[in-house]
Amino acid sequence: LKYSFAREETSLMSSAANLLAQHTQVIKQLRSEFDMHTITLAALDYDDAEGLYRQQLKVSRVDPQLTKLVYDKSDGNPGFAEQFLISLQQSGVIVLDGDTALISCVDTEDLANISAVPTS
C-alpha cells in the first residue's frame, strides 16, 4: 500500500510538472507573438488609499481610524482594500453618517479582532 501511494504521488507530481511546463511554453509563445509587457503595480500610499476609500464609499470624509484599519489590513493593495470595504460595510462595521464613513465598533479590542481574511 505504501509503495502504491508513493507511485501515485510521484505520478501526480510528474503530471503537475508537465502541466506547468506546457503553460510556461504557451506563455513564452504568446510573448513572442504579441508585444506583451509585465507591469508591476506598487501599493497605494496612505493618502491615495484614503481617496480610494472615499470614492468606494461615496463619501467626502473617512474616519481616520477606519482608514488606518483598512490600510493596515490591505497593505495598500487597492483591489484587496475595495473588497475589504465591501465586507466591512455589509457586516455593519462601517456606518455612514451624512457624508462621513465611520467605524461602528470603537473598542480597540474589537478593531484588533477584525480580520481581513474570513475566519469561518
C-alpha positions as CSV (number, residue, x, y, z in Angstrom):
1,L,0.0,0.0,0.0
2,K,2.8,2.4,0.9
3,Y,4.5,1.7,-2.5
4,S,1.3,2.2,-4.4
5,F,0.7,5.6,-2.7
6,A,4.3,6.7,-3.4
7,R,3.8,5.7,-7.1
8,E,0.6,7.7,-7.3
9,E,2.1,10.7,-5.6
10,T,5.1,10.6,-8.0
11,S,2.8,10.3,-11.0
12,L,0.7,13.2,-9.8
13,M,3.8,15.3,-9.2
14,S,5.0,14.4,-12.7
15,S,1.7,15.4,-14.2
16,A,1.7,18.7,-12.4
17,A,5.3,19.4,-13.6
18,N,4.3,18.6,-17.2
19,L,1.2,20.9,-17.0
20,L,3.4,23.7,-15.6
21,A,5.9,23.2,-18.4
22,Q,3.1,23.3,-21.0
23,H,1.7,26.5,-19.5
24,T,5.2,28.1,-19.4
25,Q,5.7,27.2,-23.1
26,V,2.3,28.8,-24.0
27,I,3.2,32.0,-22.2
28,K,6.6,32.1,-23.9
29,Q,4.9,31.6,-27.3
30,L,2.3,34.3,-26.6
31,R,5.1,36.7,-25.6
32,S,7.0,36.0,-28.8
33,E,3.9,36.5,-31.0
34,F,2.5,39.6,-29.2
35,D,4.0,42.7,-27.8
36,M,3.5,41.8,-24.1
37,H,4.9,43.6,-21.2
38,T,4.9,42.9,-17.5
39,I,3.6,45.8,-15.3
40,T,4.4,45.7,-11.6
41,L,2.0,47.7,-9.5
42,A,3.1,49.1,-6.2
43,A,0.9,49.5,-3.2
44,L,-1.0,52.8,-2.8
45,D,0.4,55.4,-0.4
46,Y,-1.7,56.3,2.5
47,D,-3.2,59.5,1.0
48,D,-4.1,57.8,-2.3
49,A,-5.6,54.9,-0.4
50,E,-7.8,57.3,1.7
51,G,-9.0,58.8,-1.6
52,L,-9.9,55.4,-2.9
53,Y,-11.8,54.6,0.2
54,R,-13.8,57.9,-0.1
55,Q,-14.6,57.1,-3.7
56,Q,-15.6,53.5,-2.9
57,L,-17.8,54.5,0.0
58,K,-19.2,57.6,-1.9
59,V,-18.4,60.0,1.0
60,S,-16.2,63.1,1.3
61,R,-14.7,62.0,4.6
62,V,-13.5,58.7,6.1
63,D,-12.8,58.4,9.8
64,P,-9.0,58.2,10.3
65,Q,-9.5,55.1,12.5
66,L,-11.3,53.4,9.6
67,T,-8.7,54.5,7.1
68,K,-5.9,53.1,9.3
69,L,-7.7,49.8,9.8
70,V,-8.3,49.2,6.1
71,Y,-4.8,50.4,5.0
72,D,-3.1,48.2,7.6
73,K,-5.1,45.1,6.8
74,S,-4.8,45.5,3.0
75,D,-1.1,46.7,2.9
76,G,-2.2,49.3,0.4
77,N,-3.4,46.8,-2.1
78,P,-6.3,48.6,-3.8
79,G,-8.2,45.5,-5.0
80,F,-8.0,43.9,-1.6
81,A,-9.0,47.2,0.1
82,E,-12.1,47.5,-2.1
83,Q,-13.2,44.0,-1.2
84,F,-12.5,44.5,2.5
85,L,-14.5,47.7,2.5
86,I,-17.5,45.9,0.9
87,S,-17.2,43.2,3.5
88,L,-17.0,45.7,6.4
89,Q,-19.9,47.7,5.1
90,Q,-22.1,44.6,4.5
91,S,-21.3,43.4,8.1
92,G,-22.2,46.7,9.6
93,V,-18.8,47.7,10.8
94,I,-18.9,50.7,8.6
95,V,-21.7,53.2,9.1
96,L,-22.4,56.3,7.1
97,D,-23.2,59.5,9.0
98,G,-24.2,62.1,6.4
99,D,-21.1,62.3,4.1
100,T,-18.8,60.6,6.5
101,A,-17.8,56.9,6.8
102,L,-17.4,55.9,10.4
103,I,-16.4,52.7,12.1
104,S,-19.2,51.3,14.3
105,C,-17.1,49.5,16.8
106,V,-14.8,51.9,18.6
107,D,-13.4,49.5,21.2
108,T,-9.6,48.9,20.4
109,E,-10.0,45.2,21.1
110,D,-12.9,45.0,18.6
111,L,-10.7,46.6,16.0
112,A,-7.8,44.3,16.7
113,N,-10.1,41.3,16.2
114,I,-11.4,42.4,12.7
115,S,-9.8,40.1,10.2
116,A,-9.1,41.0,6.6
117,V,-9.4,37.3,5.8
118,P,-12.5,35.4,6.5
119,T,-12.0,33.2,9.6
120,S,-15.0,30.9,9.1
